Amino acid sequence: MSKTIEREFKAMLTATQFAQLQADYPFAAPFVQTNYYYELPEQGLAKRHWGLRIRCFETYAEQTLKVPSIENDHSLLEITDRLTLEQAAYLIKQQTILSSGQIVAYFAVQNVLFNELFIWGQATTHRQTTALAAGLLTLDVTHYPDETQDYEVEIEVTNVQKGATWFKTFITHYQLNEQTPPNKIARALIHQA
């Protein structure tokens, strides 16, 4: 179980830009993660600007709630409960989350009922990372149920001001779109089968 502040900058890529970044940086071999996105009736999570998912990796899974941080626009509070793959499969099938974790405790403090959760979307991402002085650089290819895919780059930083400066230089150098892209939850909603 963990609570962390996520500080990151993101940009969407074309397939050509993605290939160029793969060639220019020493990324580790890709790994796969499948996300199952949750919502409440009447968009109860979206209205709070919260995101909730169960993410499955090869050997374990986790449930993560992301909520806005008061720190700045590029920061989110992440609350994560680790799961076994067996727990995750059961929770996904039941369209619920682990009832004994930090997320449910956070829901209780916020007067949010977790028993009304349902899964409304999913996506599978092939992710590569490399550690730079500026932070952790990540390349994602995300596949959606409607058979579309998109490409994204992000840098996760510890210092937002330094990260913003680095990212501005990076997107200028690679001629990337400066507009912050919609998050994967919003993109998954668009690309359901």
C-alpha positions, 0 to 999 in steps of 0.5 A: 500500500502506498500514497505518492504524489505523481508529478508528470508532463505528457504529450501525444506522439505520432508513430514516426515520433515514437520510433524516433524517441525509441532510437534516441534514448536507451529504453528498457524492453517493453512490458505490458499492463492492462488497465480496467477503469472504474466509475460510479453512477452519474459519473461520480468519480469523473465529477470529482476529477478522480480516476480509479483502475485495477492494473494487471502486470505479468506477476501482480496487480494493483488498484490505484486511485488518482485524485487532484493534488493541491500542489499544482496542475501537473501533480496527482495524489496516487493511492495504491493497494497491491493485489495478487493476480488472483485477487485482481481477476476476482475483483474485475469479475465482480466489478469492485475493488479490495474492500480492506485497502487504503482506497476504500478508507479514502472513499469512507473519509470522502463519503463515497460508496464503493459498492456502486462501482462498475467497470466501464472501460479498459486498455492495454499498454506496452510501456518502455522506460528509461531513467534520465537526470530530468526524471523517468522518461516513458514511452507508451503504445496503448491499445483499445477495445475498438482496435485503435492505438495511440502513442504517448511520451511522459516524464515523471519528475520530482521537481515540477519547475525543473521538469517543466523547463526540461519538457518545454525544451524536449517538445520543442526539439521533437516538434511535439504538440504542447497541448496536454493530452486527455488522460488514458481514462478519457481516451479509453472511454472514446475507444470502447468496442 
